[in-house]
Amino acid sequence: MGNLDEYTSLSSMAKSEGGPDALIEKLLSEGYGDGFSKGAIVAGVVTAAAASAVFAGYLLADKFKSSNAKRIEKSDELKAAAADAIAKAEARGWYTVREMCEMTGGLVLAIGDRFRALTRDGDVIMIEVDERNDNPFFVSGSELQRISDFKLDDISDL
């Protein structure tokens, strides 16, 4: 699965830190590169935007300002990547599940379920499942291809 465990861990950490906003604040204050990839941080930013309905760029600009030029540069880079990922996810639309499957982490997708691909880091895809309140989920892109009309090539790697 490659780095799926990193995303599952990030999702668990967000819950333990009090949500994605708190985790992002912690990760940015400590700086990415200290155990987390850019993809993991961007996924966290997109998660925060989806979970709180706050545009990720404004969230970062308002909440994570720093006098340190290096942190500002990182913040701007993450803000741009998150905004791009959100716009592309909205443009892609929804995919439909053809075959029931229990994904890593306990997510069960049933025939007819719809999901939207938000970001990709290698084979790990962050998805939003339609009509679920516990989004997002990090799943294997190859599994999604097998059970739905999703194609890994539909989404660019971070």
DRENZA-107383 format. One record per residue (C-alpha): residue number from 1; residue in one letter; x, y, z. Coordinates in pm, 1 decimal, always signed. Each point is the difference from the previous one (the first is absolute). Layout:
PT    k  r        px        py        pz
PT  NUM  a         X         Y         Z
...
end
This chain:
PT    k  r        px        py        pz
PT    1  m      +0.0      +0.0      +0.0
PT    2  g    +296.6    +234.7     +11.2
PT    3  n     -77.2    +298.7    +218.7
PT    4  l    -364.7     -77.5     +85.9
PT    5  d    +104.4     -56.1    +362.0
PT    6  e    +134.8    +358.0     +14.6
PT    7  y    -340.3    +138.4     -99.7
PT    8  t    -189.5    -226.3    +236.3
PT    9  s    +235.3    +114.5    +275.4
PT   10  l     -51.7    +365.1     -97.1
PT   11  s    -376.7     -44.6     +17.7
PT   12  s     +29.1    -158.9    +346.8
PT   13  m    +233.9    +277.8    +113.8
PT   14  a    -248.5    +264.2    -116.2
PT   15  k    -265.0    -158.5    +219.4
PT   16  s    +235.0     -15.0    +300.9
PT   17  e    +112.5    +363.3     -46.0
PT   18  g    -357.2    +129.2      -1.4
PT   19  g     -61.7      +4.1    -375.1
PT   20  p    +178.2     +82.1    -323.9
PT   21  d     +38.4    +372.4     +76.7
PT   22  a    +189.6     -72.6    +322.7
PT   23  l    +217.6    -260.7    -169.6
PT   24  i     +85.9    +233.4    -288.3
PT   25  e     +94.0    +273.1    +245.6
PT   26  k    +228.6    -243.6    +181.4
PT   27  l    +156.8    -135.1    -319.2
PT   28  l     +63.1    +343.5    -145.7
PT   29  s    +145.1    +132.1    +325.2
PT   30  e    +239.2    -296.6      +8.4
PT   31  g     +52.8     +10.1    -377.2
PT   32  y     -64.8    -271.1    -254.1
PT   33  g    +294.3    -217.6     -69.1
PT   34  d      +4.1    -100.5    +367.9
PT   35  g    -154.9    -339.6     -68.2
PT   36  f    -276.2    +104.6    -241.8
PT   37  s     +10.3     +43.4    -374.8
PT   38  k    -137.9    +300.3    -184.7
PT   39  g    -276.4    -230.5    -127.4
PT   40  a    -106.0     -88.4    +352.9
PT   41  i     -13.6    +365.8    +102.8
PT   42  v    -196.6     +98.7    -312.5
PT   43  a    -238.7    -288.2     +69.3
PT   44  g     -45.3    +138.8    +351.1
PT   45  v     -70.2    +347.2    -138.7
PT   46  v    -254.9    -137.9    -245.7
PT   47  t    -154.6    -203.3    +283.4
PT   48  a     -34.7    +314.1    +210.3
PT   49  a    -157.9    +186.1    -288.6
PT   50  a    -246.0    -281.3     -70.0
PT   51  a     -79.7     -56.2    +367.1
PT   52  s     -52.1    +362.8     +91.9
PT   53  a    -114.8    +136.7    -336.7
PT   54  v    +271.3    +266.7     +23.5
PT   55  f    +205.7     +63.5    -309.4
PT   56  a    +343.4    -140.0     +79.2
PT   57  g    +193.1    +298.8    -134.7
PT   58  y    -176.9    +247.0    +225.3
PT   59  l     +30.1    -240.7    +290.4
PT   60  l    +375.9     -13.2     -37.1
PT   61  a     +44.3    +369.3     -73.3
PT   62  d    -202.3    +111.7    +301.7
PT   63  k     +91.0    -267.8    +250.0
PT   64  f    +361.8     -84.5     -65.7
PT   65  k    +181.1    +330.5     -62.7
PT   66  s    +359.8      +2.2    +112.0
PT   67  s    +281.6    +250.4      -2.9
PT   68  n    +233.4    -277.1    -105.2
PT   69  a     +44.1     +33.1    -379.4
PT   70  k     +54.2    -373.7     -43.0
PT   71  r    -330.2     -83.8    +171.3
PT   72  i    -182.2    +261.8    -206.8
PT   73  e    +142.6    -156.7    -315.0
PT   74  k    -115.5    -346.2    +114.8
PT   75  s    -341.7    +138.9     +87.6
PT   76  d     -34.8    +161.2    -343.5
PT   77  e    +110.3    -321.0    -171.9
PT   78  l    -248.7    -208.9    +199.2
PT   79  k    -277.5    +256.5     -50.6
PT   80  a     +47.0     -10.7    -377.6
PT   81  a     +16.2    -380.7     -10.2
PT   82  a    -313.2     -33.5    +215.2
PT   83  a    -196.8    +253.1    -206.0
PT   84  d    +102.2    -181.6    -318.7
PT   85  a     -96.3    -340.6    +143.2
PT   86  i    -343.4    +126.3    +109.7
PT   87  a     -74.8    +160.6    -338.8
PT   88  k    +103.5    -315.1    -187.9
PT   89  a    -207.1    -225.4    +229.2
PT   90  e    -309.7    +211.8     -60.2
PT   91  a     +56.7     -10.9    -377.2
PT   92  r     +44.9    -380.1      -7.7
PT   93  g    -340.3     -76.0    +143.3
PT   94  w    -117.8    -327.2    +153.8
PT   95  y     +98.2    -362.0     -62.5
PT   96  t    -235.5    -296.1     +55.5
PT   97  v     +79.2    -327.9    +176.1
PT   98  r     -73.4    -315.6    -209.0
PT   99  e    +110.2    -263.7    +251.2
PT  100  m     -32.5      -5.3    +379.9
PT  101  c    +334.7     +21.0    +177.7
PT  102  e    +136.9     +46.7    +350.8
PT  103  m    +292.5    +238.2     -31.6
PT  104  t    +297.1     +34.9    +233.8
PT  105  g    -107.2    +180.1    +315.3
PT  106  g    -346.2    -155.7      +9.0
PT  107  l    -173.7    +209.1    -267.4
PT  108  v    -261.1    -210.8    -176.8
PT  109  l    -104.6    +117.9    -345.2
PT  110  a    -324.4    -151.0    -128.2
PT  111  i    -119.7     -33.9    -357.2
PT  112  g    -138.6    +337.4    -109.3
PT  113  d    +194.6    +206.4    +255.5
PT  114  r    +149.5    +316.5    -146.8
PT  115  f    +332.1    +156.4     +89.2
PT  116  r    +217.8    +287.3    -111.6
PT  117  a    +380.5     -22.3     -20.8
PT  118  l    +154.4    +296.7    +182.0
PT  119  t    +377.4     -55.5      -9.8
PT  120  r    +251.4    -265.4     -94.1
PT  121  d    +342.3     -90.4    +132.2
PT  122  g    +122.5    -306.2    -187.0
PT  123  d    -263.6    -269.1     +37.8
PT  124  v    -166.8    +174.1    +296.1
PT  125  i    -316.5    +188.3     -89.9
PT  126  m    -187.5    +223.8    +240.7
PT  127  i    -369.9     -36.1     -78.1
PT  128  e    -325.0    +157.8    +110.9
PT  129  v    -287.6    -248.1      +5.2
PT  130  d    -335.7    +154.9     -89.5
PT  131  e    -249.5     +31.5    +286.4
PT  132  r    +247.5     -94.0    +276.7
PT  133  n     +82.8    +217.5    +298.0
PT  134  d    +330.5    -170.0     +82.4
PT  135  n    +194.8    +107.2    -310.4
PT  136  p    +271.3      -4.8    -124.2
PT  137  f    +150.8    -346.4     -44.1
PT  138  f    +343.6    -105.3    -123.2
PT  139  v     -19.7    -303.4    -227.4
PT  140  s    +197.4    -187.8    -262.6
PT  141  g     -36.9    +136.3    -353.0
PT  142  s     +48.2    -346.1    -148.9
PT  143  e    -288.9    -130.5    +213.8
PT  144  l    -220.0    +290.5    -112.6
PT  145  q     +78.8     -81.9    -364.0
PT  146  r     -95.4    -361.1     +58.0
PT  147  i    -339.9     +72.1    +160.4
PT  148  s    -116.9    +319.3    -175.6
PT  149  d     +22.0    +219.5    -310.0
PT  150  f    +293.7    +189.7    +156.9
PT  151  k    +326.1      +6.0    -197.4
PT  152  l    +327.1     +76.5    +179.3
PT  153  d    +107.9    +213.2    -296.5
PT  154  d    -302.5    +229.0     +61.3
PT  155  i    +182.3    +166.3    +289.1
PT  156  s    +351.7    +145.1      +6.9
PT  157  d    +250.6    -110.5    +258.4
PT  158  l     +98.4    +263.4    +259.6
end
